[in-house]
Amino acid sequence: MKCMKKVMDLVLAGIMSITLAQPIDVKAANTIISFGTEYTETNNAGTWNYNSAYNNLPDEENCRTINAESAGRITITGSSNEDVRIFLYDSYGGSEIQNHSTDKGRFTIAANVTAGAHYLKFWDVFHHNSTIKYSVTFTPNKIFTTKKGLAFNKENTEYLVDCTYNTATNNHKSTENCRKVVISGKKKRLKITAYALGDSSSDVRIYVYNSKGKKVLANWSVSDGKRSTTIKVKKGTYYIKFWECFGNNTEFHYKLKAK
């Protein structure tokens, strides 16, 4: 019996070593993607079809879940032997990456996202049983705050999302596009220094409102490098909002200084 047990242990160990040596092949329905892990997939069942990729709901055949704990940027890098189209949807079905081609060879695709679940899908355009190798990374927003709001003299980095014209020009507080700044003491000046990285056409507009909803800075443009502006402020609470006027998936840097 002891001899048989040793033999079985050796067989199991061999199976485990073979299994661990194999590349990761994601086929299961609604697979949860781990950041930094390389996956290898082949469209050997014809599931990467047009209809499944353009379906913005989770489905059994062609869906992988990416969980983002906060707002930030999802980046997908890898290689493919054929033209595979990448689709990414948020948990509400909104499109974050739409029909983005990998071509043949290496690719890098990024999308600014909110916190929550996101659904990754593929479309094998030419139905050649394409193979794709890819890994997913996530970079969270880096925002320095205190109990009172944004910290001064710290450079914040945001991967802008949901910063539309309507949210920026709305003078009410909104969870989607609103950052609080508290000015203490007597009258001061608030200096804003900012720059945008990303598309060459990136143009971010900044709006600032006081606690009563009065606009104290409107449609200030940040493009073509680092810019600064200074506005007069009094003691109280202010709200900063952004509008991604031009560009896409902008990486936005800004710093506040009260003097």
C-alpha positions as CSV (number, residue, x, y, z in Angstrom):
1,M,0.0,0.0,0.0
2,K,2.8,2.4,0.9
3,C,4.4,1.6,-2.5
4,M,1.2,2.3,-4.3
5,K,0.8,5.6,-2.4
6,K,4.3,6.7,-3.5
7,V,3.5,5.8,-7.1
8,M,0.3,7.8,-7.0
9,D,2.0,10.8,-5.4
10,L,4.6,10.7,-8.2
11,V,1.9,10.6,-10.9
12,L,0.0,13.5,-9.3
13,A,3.2,15.5,-9.0
14,G,3.9,14.9,-12.7
15,I,0.4,15.9,-13.7
16,M,0.7,19.1,-11.6
17,S,4.1,20.0,-13.1
18,I,2.7,19.5,-16.7
19,T,-0.4,21.6,-15.9
20,L,1.6,24.4,-14.4
21,A,4.0,24.4,-17.4
22,Q,1.1,25.1,-19.8
23,P,0.3,28.7,-20.9
24,I,-2.8,30.1,-19.4
25,D,-5.7,29.5,-21.9
26,V,-8.8,31.6,-21.0
27,K,-11.9,29.8,-22.2
28,A,-14.3,29.8,-19.3
29,A,-17.4,32.0,-19.3
30,N,-17.1,35.4,-17.7
31,T,-13.5,34.8,-16.6
32,I,-12.1,37.2,-14.1
33,I,-8.8,38.8,-15.4
34,S,-5.9,39.1,-13.0
35,F,-3.7,42.2,-13.5
36,G,-0.2,41.5,-14.7
37,T,-1.0,37.9,-15.8
38,E,-0.3,36.9,-19.5
39,Y,-3.2,35.1,-21.1
40,T,-3.2,33.1,-24.3
41,E,-6.5,32.5,-26.2
42,T,-7.5,31.0,-29.5
43,N,-10.8,31.4,-31.3
44,N,-11.0,27.7,-31.9
45,A,-14.8,27.5,-31.2
46,G,-15.8,30.4,-33.4
47,T,-17.1,32.3,-30.3
48,W,-15.3,35.6,-31.1
49,N,-18.0,36.6,-33.6
50,Y,-19.3,40.0,-34.5
51,N,-22.6,39.6,-32.7
52,S,-21.0,38.5,-29.4
53,A,-18.5,41.3,-29.5
54,Y,-21.0,44.0,-30.2
55,N,-23.3,42.6,-27.4
56,N,-22.7,44.9,-24.5
57,L,-24.0,42.5,-21.9
58,P,-22.0,39.7,-20.2
59,D,-22.4,36.5,-22.2
60,E,-21.1,32.9,-21.8
61,E,-19.1,32.6,-25.0
62,N,-17.0,35.8,-25.2
63,C,-16.7,37.8,-22.0
64,R,-13.9,38.5,-19.5
65,T,-14.4,40.6,-16.4
66,I,-11.9,43.2,-15.3
67,N,-12.5,44.6,-11.8
68,A,-11.3,48.2,-11.1
69,E,-11.3,49.2,-7.5
70,S,-11.2,52.9,-8.3
71,A,-11.2,55.2,-11.2
72,G,-8.1,55.1,-13.4
73,R,-6.7,53.6,-16.6
74,I,-7.0,50.0,-17.9
75,T,-4.2,49.1,-20.4
76,I,-4.2,46.0,-22.6
77,T,-0.9,44.9,-24.2
78,G,0.0,41.9,-26.2
79,S,0.3,40.4,-29.7
80,S,-1.9,38.6,-32.2
81,N,-1.4,36.6,-35.3
82,E,-4.4,38.0,-37.1
83,D,-6.6,41.1,-36.9
84,V,-8.6,40.8,-33.6
85,R,-10.9,43.7,-32.6
86,I,-11.0,44.7,-28.9
87,F,-14.2,45.8,-27.1
88,L,-14.5,46.9,-23.5
89,Y,-17.8,47.8,-21.8
90,D,-18.5,49.2,-18.3
91,S,-21.0,47.5,-16.0
92,Y,-23.9,49.6,-17.4
93,G,-23.1,48.5,-21.0
94,G,-21.4,51.8,-22.0
95,S,-18.6,51.4,-24.6
96,E,-15.0,52.2,-23.4
97,I,-13.1,50.6,-26.2
98,Q,-15.0,50.0,-29.5
99,N,-13.7,47.9,-32.4
100,H,-10.1,48.7,-31.8
101,S,-7.8,46.6,-34.1
102,T,-4.8,44.7,-33.0
103,D,-3.5,44.2,-36.6
104,K,-0.7,41.6,-36.6
105,G,2.0,41.8,-34.0
106,R,2.3,43.9,-30.9
107,F,-0.5,46.2,-29.7
108,T,-1.3,48.5,-26.7
109,I,-4.8,49.8,-26.1
110,A,-5.8,51.9,-23.1
111,A,-9.1,53.3,-21.7
112,N,-9.8,55.6,-18.8
113,V,-12.4,53.9,-16.6
114,T,-14.6,54.4,-13.5
115,A,-14.6,52.0,-10.5
116,G,-16.4,48.7,-11.0
117,A,-16.7,45.7,-13.4
118,H,-15.7,46.0,-17.0
119,Y,-16.2,43.4,-19.7
120,L,-13.6,42.6,-22.3
121,K,-14.6,40.9,-25.6
122,F,-12.9,39.9,-28.9
123,W,-14.0,39.8,-32.5
124,D,-12.0,37.5,-34.9
125,V,-12.6,39.5,-38.1
126,F,-11.5,37.0,-40.6
127,H,-12.5,33.8,-38.7
128,H,-9.0,32.3,-39.0
129,N,-9.0,30.8,-35.4
130,S,-6.9,33.8,-34.4
131,T,-4.6,33.5,-31.3
132,I,-4.0,36.4,-29.0
133,K,-1.6,36.8,-26.1
134,Y,-2.4,39.7,-23.7
135,S,-2.1,41.1,-20.2
136,V,-4.0,43.8,-18.5
137,T,-2.7,46.4,-16.1
138,F,-4.5,49.1,-14.1
139,T,-3.2,52.5,-13.0
140,P,-5.4,54.2,-10.4
141,N,-6.0,58.0,-10.2
142,K,-3.6,59.6,-7.8
143,I,-5.4,62.4,-6.0
144,F,-4.0,63.9,-2.8
145,T,-6.8,64.9,-0.4
146,T,-7.3,66.0,3.2
147,K,-10.5,65.7,5.2
148,K,-11.4,69.1,3.8
149,G,-10.8,68.3,0.2
150,L,-7.9,68.5,-2.3
151,A,-4.5,69.1,-0.7
152,F,-2.4,72.1,-1.7
153,N,1.1,71.9,-3.2
154,K,0.6,68.3,-4.4
155,E,0.4,67.2,-8.0
156,N,-2.7,65.2,-8.7
157,T,-3.0,62.8,-11.6
158,E,-6.3,61.8,-13.0
159,Y,-7.3,59.7,-16.0
160,L,-10.3,61.7,-17.0
161,V,-13.6,60.0,-17.5
162,D,-17.2,61.3,-17.5
163,C,-15.8,64.9,-17.7
164,T,-18.4,66.2,-20.2
165,Y,-19.5,69.7,-21.0
166,N,-22.8,69.2,-19.2
167,T,-21.2,68.0,-16.0
168,A,-18.6,70.8,-16.1
169,T,-21.1,73.6,-16.7
170,N,-23.5,72.3,-14.1
171,N,-22.9,74.5,-11.0
172,H,-24.2,71.8,-8.6
173,K,-22.1,69.2,-6.9
174,S,-21.9,65.9,-8.8
175,T,-20.1,62.7,-7.9
176,E,-19.0,62.2,-11.5
177,N,-17.1,65.4,-11.9
178,C,-16.5,67.4,-8.8
179,R,-13.5,68.1,-6.5
180,K,-13.7,70.1,-3.4
181,V,-11.3,72.8,-2.3
182,V,-11.5,74.5,1.1
183,I,-10.0,78.0,1.6
184,S,-9.3,78.9,5.2
185,G,-8.5,82.4,6.6
186,K,-8.8,85.7,4.9
187,K,-9.0,86.5,1.2
188,K,-6.4,84.6,-0.9
189,R,-5.4,83.8,-4.4
190,L,-5.8,80.2,-5.7
191,K,-3.2,79.3,-8.3
192,I,-3.9,76.3,-10.6
193,T,-1.1,74.8,-12.6
194,A,-2.0,72.0,-15.0
195,Y,-1.0,70.0,-18.1
196,A,-2.5,67.2,-20.1
197,L,-0.8,64.1,-21.6
198,G,-2.3,61.9,-24.3
199,D,-3.6,62.8,-27.7
200,S,-1.9,65.6,-29.4
201,S,-5.2,67.4,-29.6
202,S,-5.9,67.1,-25.8
203,D,-7.6,70.2,-24.5
204,V,-9.1,70.2,-21.0
205,R,-11.3,73.0,-19.8
206,I,-11.4,73.9,-16.1
207,Y,-14.4,75.4,-14.2
208,V,-14.4,76.6,-10.5
209,Y,-17.6,77.4,-8.5
210,N,-18.0,78.7,-5.0
211,S,-20.4,77.1,-2.5
212,K,-23.3,79.1,-3.8
213,G,-22.8,77.9,-7.3
214,K,-21.3,81.2,-8.6
215,K,-18.8,80.6,-11.4
216,V,-15.3,82.1,-10.5
217,L,-13.4,80.4,-13.3
218,A,-15.0,79.3,-16.6
219,N,-13.8,77.4,-19.6
220,W,-10.1,77.9,-18.9
221,S,-8.2,75.8,-21.5
222,V,-5.2,73.6,-20.7
223,S,-3.5,72.4,-23.9
224,D,0.0,72.6,-25.5
225,G,2.0,72.1,-22.4
226,K,1.9,73.3,-18.8
227,R,-0.2,76.4,-17.9
228,S,-1.1,78.4,-14.8
229,T,-3.8,80.7,-13.8
230,T,-4.6,82.5,-10.5
231,I,-8.1,83.5,-9.2
232,K,-9.2,85.5,-6.2
233,V,-11.0,83.5,-3.5
234,K,-12.4,84.1,-0.1
235,K,-12.7,81.9,2.9
236,G,-15.1,79.0,2.1
237,T,-15.6,75.9,-0.1
238,Y,-15.1,75.8,-3.8
239,Y,-15.6,73.1,-6.4
240,I,-13.4,72.3,-9.4
241,K,-14.8,70.5,-12.5
242,F,-13.2,69.4,-15.8
243,W,-14.4,69.2,-19.4
244,E,-12.4,67.0,-21.8
245,C,-13.1,69.3,-24.7
246,F,-10.8,67.6,-27.2
247,G,-8.8,64.4,-27.0
248,N,-9.5,61.1,-25.6
249,N,-8.4,59.1,-22.5
250,T,-6.4,62.1,-21.2
251,E,-3.9,61.8,-18.4
252,F,-4.4,65.1,-16.6
253,H,-2.0,66.6,-14.0
254,Y,-2.9,69.6,-11.8
255,K,-1.6,71.3,-8.6
256,L,-3.2,73.9,-6.4
257,K,-1.5,76.6,-4.4
258,A,-3.2,79.0,-2.0
259,K,-1.3,82.2,-1.3
